[in-house]
Amino acid sequence: MTKPVGLWIRGAIFTLLVPCLVGGLIPQELLGPAYLQPGWWRAGWLMLFAGAALYGLCLLHFLAAHGTPAIFFTRPLRSVLGEEPPALVRTGAYKFSRNPMYLAVLLVIFGQAVFYASGAVAMYGACTFAGFHLVVTLLEEPHLRAREGRAFNEYCRRVRRWI
């Protein structure tokens, strides 16, 4: 088992390399020179902060389960990214959605689309959701079904994939 400090470091590295890149750097690159919009557009900040908070809470649940959000096929990089928890995480937001981390990243992306009034970032968010959906349905769920068996099937019956 990874020592707690090492687990936290790997969780932070994963967060910087995946959610921060997908939810932060790429949308900012799409924006180019952009300006915050006045009025109700600033509600995008609420989405962004809600997404960041949700991601942080989900990360804490993964760390408490002795793993990081690293997807199973990144095992060759486990010394840097860590690896999935030994058991399925079903606590916190995972009681309501099987994929709240993905939803958190989408909230951050769409929050930026709102407060910058950016169609390009909104389109990127839609494409990102499509990519997430494919990863979840074609890779993660079959892996978890094979690993967890009937317990995962029961979890799927009780908890929605998204919201």
C-alpha positions, 0 to 999 in steps of 0.5 A: 500500500502506498504511504499517505504522503505519497498518495497525496502527491500522486493525487496532486500530480494526477490532478495537475496533469488531467483535470487541470489540463482538460478543465483549465488549460485547454479551455483557456487556450481556446479563448485566446484574448477573452474578457469576463462578461458583465451581469448574469454571465458571472454566474459561470463562476458559481459553476466553476467553483462548484466543479472545483469543490466537487472534484476536491471532495471526490479526490478526498474519497479516492485518497481515503480509499487508498487510491487516486483517480488514475484510470486502470490503463495508466498502471505503467505510470502508477509511480507518478499518477498512483492507481485506482483504489482497491475497492469501488468508491461509493461514498460522498458524491458517488452515492448520487452519480457514478462519475462525479469527477467527470461532472466536476470537470465539465462544470469547470469547463461550462462555467468558463463558457458562461462567464466568457460567453464563449461558444468555442469553450461550450463546444469543447465542453460538449466534445469533452462530455462525449469523450468522457462518455466513451471512456466510461462506457467502453473502458471503465465500466467493463473493467469495473464490471469484470473486477467487482462483478455483481457488486458493480451491477448492483451499484449501477442499478442504484446509482445513475451514470451521470446525474 
